[in-house]
Amino acid sequence: MPANIRPISRDVPLIQLGVYQCRYPVSEDRSVPGGHRFCAAPTSADRVYCDHHHSIVTAVDPRRARPGLQLPHRRAA
């Protein structure tokens, strides 16, 4: 799927989500248990979000990036 096309969310309550359906909250709805509706687009077996929402939650905010910041390296055991 092209990066600029967002899959259509189906606004499904959590209790109705199946295996391999996106669990990204897309709207609030106090009439359903939990109070939210979720995307429910297809996911891969190793993710809880569809490709579109996975790219949102794993994006790095450039305002938070600090020049010269290096994470410590772990030594191999």
C-alpha positions in Angstrom: 0.0 0.0 0.0 1.4 3.5 -0.9 2.6 5.5 2.1 0.2 8.3 1.5 -2.9 6.1 1.6 -4.4 5.5 5.0 -6.4 2.3 5.4 -10.0 2.9 6.4 -10.6 2.2 10.0 -13.7 0.3 11.0 -14.2 1.8 14.5 -14.6 -1.5 16.3 -15.0 -1.9 20.1 -12.1 -3.8 21.7 -14.3 -6.7 22.6 -15.0 -7.3 18.9 -11.4 -7.2 17.7 -10.1 -10.4 16.2 -6.6 -11.8 16.0 -4.3 -9.7 13.7 -6.5 -6.6 13.8 -5.1 -3.2 14.6 -5.6 -2.1 18.2 -5.0 1.6 17.7 -7.7 3.7 19.3 -9.4 5.9 16.7 -12.4 7.3 18.6 -14.1 7.6 22.0 -17.5 6.0 22.5 -18.8 5.8 26.0 -21.5 3.3 24.9 -19.0 0.5 24.4 -17.1 -1.3 27.1 -13.7 0.4 27.6 -15.0 3.7 26.0 -13.0 3.5 22.8 -13.2 2.1 19.2 -10.2 0.7 17.4 -8.9 0.7 13.8 -9.3 -3.0 13.2 -7.3 -2.9 9.9 -5.2 -6.1 9.2 -1.9 -6.5 11.0 1.1 -8.8 10.6 1.6 -11.6 13.1 4.3 -9.7 15.1 2.5 -6.4 15.5 -0.6 -5.0 17.3 -1.0 -2.0 14.9 -1.5 -1.9 11.1 1.3 -0.5 9.0 -0.1 3.0 9.1 -0.5 3.3 12.9 2.8 1.4 13.5 4.6 4.2 11.5 2.9 6.8 13.7 3.8 5.2 17.1 7.4 4.4 16.1 8.2 7.8 14.5 10.9 9.9 16.1 10.0 13.4 16.9 12.8 15.6 15.5 12.3 18.1 18.3 13.3 15.5 20.8 16.4 14.3 19.0 19.6 15.7 20.5 22.7 16.1 18.5 25.6 14.0 19.8 23.4 11.7 21.9 24.7 8.2 21.9 23.2 5.3 23.7 25.5 3.1 25.7 26.6 -0.1 23.9 25.9 -3.4 25.6 28.7 -5.9 25.7 28.0 -9.3 24.2 27.9 -12.0 26.8 
